[in-house]
Amino acid sequence: MQNTPETRPHPASRHGLAALCLCVPLLLGGCASVGAGFSLPIGPFSIGVGASNSGVSLGVGTSVGPVGVGVGVNPRGQVSAGAGVGASVPVGGSGARVGVGAGSSTVIHDPDAPR
């Protein structure tokens, strides 16, 4: 694929992503959980798997613009709901994207919690 002006990422998007990547360690410094994940878009939803210092989780989410929401479950059976904001840029002509984001989640069901 030729690197033409039509396929080349706009310089502002590259600089914006670089600035965001530099700020992420500062933003995540106060977070209780830091991790990474991979998701596969299926219609308006994404099915994903993530790993963090809290463990592995499987989830489903959706987004509108930079805002996303989702629900996930970990191997202990805890169900969490979360919301976040992020930004991404395309990776070459592959259709894949790379990005960063920040969010918050809470456990909405814990099978081991006292009743």
N, C-alpha and C positions, 0 to 999 in steps of 0.2 A: 504494500500500500504506500502510495506517495505521501510525503509529508507536505501537503499543500495548505494554503491558508484556510481552506474549508475543513480540513481534518485536524489541523494543529490546534491544541488547547490555547485559549485566549491567555496572553501573558498575565492579565489581572487575576484569572482563576488560579494560575500556578502560584503567583505571589500570595494570594489570599490563603491558599491551602498551606503554603510554607509558613506563613505567619501563624495560622491556626495550629499547625503541628508544633511550633515552638512554644505556644501558650499552653498546650495540653498538659505537660508535666506540672505546671503551676496550678491548673484547674483541678487536676486529679489528685494533687497532694492532700487535699482535705477529704477525699472520698474514702468511704469504708471499704469499697470494693472496686478493683480495677481489673479489666479483662479485655478479651478480644473475641470476636465471633465471625461467623460466616452465615449468610442467609441466601436463600434461593427465592426469587420472586415468582409467585404463582397467582396471576390475576392481580387483584388489589392488595393481596397479602404477601408476606414473606415468611417462609419457614426457615428457622435458623437454629444453630447450635453455638453455644458460647462457653468459654472457659475463663474463670477469674480466680482470684485468691479465695473466693467462697466456694469454688467447685465448678462442676459442669452443669449446664442446663440446656433444655430443649424448649423452643418457644415458637410462637406465631405473633406477628405484628403487622401493622399497617402504618402508613404515613401520608401526610398531606404537606407538600413543600418540605421545609426543614424539620417539621415536628412529627414525632412518631410515638406510638403507643403499642404495648404488647403485653402478653401473658406468657409466663414460662414455668416449667416444673424442673426440679432437680432430682437426683437419684434418691434423696431422702423423702420425696413426696411433697415437699413444700412447694406451694404455688405462689408465684409472685406476679404482681402487676407493676408496670413501669411506664414512664414517659420520658422523652428526651428530645434533644435538638441536635442537629448535626449538619455537616456539609460534605459533599463528595465531588470527585471529578472523574471523568472517563479515563480508562487506561488504554491508550492507543485506540485501535479500531476494533477491539475485541468485544465490546459491549459490557465488559466488567468495569466496576467502579471501585475506587479506594477513597476512604474518607475518615473523618473523626467526629466524635460527638460526645456529649455529656448528658447524663440523665439521672433519674432517681427511681427507686423501686421500693416496694414494701411487700412483705409476706401477707397474703390474704387467706391462706389456709396452711396450717401446720398439723399433720396427723399426730405428731408427738406432743402437741400442746395440751396442758391439762384442761379438762372440760368444765 
